[in-house]
Each structure stands twice: as C-alpha cells, then as structure tokens.
Amino acid sequence: MPFANYKFPQGTLTAEQKEEIIHKTTDMFVGYFGEGVRPYTMVLVDEVVDGGWGRADEVLTIARMRERSQPKG
C-alpha cells in the first residue's frame, strides 16, 4: 500500500489545498505503480502546532518563516 505523510505548520493550508495534495499524491503513485494502487493509497496531511517543529537545531515558527521570506533591501 503506497503511503505518504506530509506535515505542514498549522493553519498554512486551506481545505482545498489539502485536497489537491491528496489527489496529486495519489495520481503520482498511480503513475509509478499503476491504477491498481489507487484504492489502497493512503495520504495523510498533518498540521503541526506553530513552534512544534525545527530544522538545523532551530525551532521554527510561522513568524520566523515570514521574516525570512521578506525581500531584503
């Protein structure tokens, strides 16, 4: 059974975006393994509480991500 688990900061995706991720991921698995895997494909979209994740020994928050995405200058 193909399985994918995505984790995103809470509140950053709409219900429509989550649905799109599920459909596109399922289609990707079908593209690799054939139509027979569609009924057995599991896709989970988890939302992680703000500040509940990190990278490179730094706790990340939505505010920090927004600060970094702002153009400098």
C-alpha positions in Angstrom: 0.0 0.0 0.0 1.6 3.3 -1.0 1.7 5.8 1.9 2.7 9.5 2.1 2.7 11.7 5.2 3.0 15.4 4.8 3.5 17.8 7.7 2.7 21.5 7.5 2.6 24.3 10.0 -1.0 24.6 11.4 -3.2 27.0 9.5 -1.0 27.4 6.5 -3.1 25.3 4.1 -6.7 25.6 3.1 -9.0 22.6 2.9 -8.8 22.9 -0.9 -5.0 22.8 -0.9 -5.0 19.7 1.3 -7.4 18.0 -1.1 -5.2 19.0 -4.0 -2.2 17.5 -2.3 -4.1 14.2 -1.6 -5.3 14.0 -5.3 -1.8 14.8 -6.8 0.0 12.4 -4.5 -2.4 9.6 -5.3 -2.0 10.4 -9.0 1.8 10.3 -8.6 1.6 6.8 -7.0 -0.7 5.6 -9.8 1.8 6.9 -12.3 4.6 4.8 -10.7 2.7 1.7 -9.8 -0.5 1.6 -12.0 -4.2 2.2 -11.5 -4.5 -0.8 -9.2 -2.9 1.0 -6.3 -5.4 3.9 -6.2 -7.9 2.2 -3.8 -5.0 1.3 -1.4 -3.2 4.6 -1.4 -3.0 6.4 2.0 -2.2 10.1 2.2 -2.1 11.9 5.5 -1.8 15.7 5.8 -0.8 16.6 9.3 -0.8 20.0 10.8 1.9 20.7 13.3 1.3 23.3 16.0 3.3 26.6 15.5 6.7 26.2 17.1 6.3 22.4 17.2 9.0 21.7 14.6 12.5 22.7 13.7 15.4 22.3 11.3 19.1 22.6 11.9 18.7 22.9 15.6 16.3 25.9 15.3 12.7 25.9 16.4 10.7 27.3 13.5 7.5 29.4 13.8 5.3 30.9 11.1 6.6 34.4 12.1 10.2 33.4 11.5 9.3 31.8 8.2 7.6 35.0 7.1 10.6 37.2 8.2 12.9 35.1 6.1 10.6 35.2 3.0 10.5 39.0 3.0 12.7 40.6 0.4 15.8 42.3 1.9 16.8 45.7 0.9 
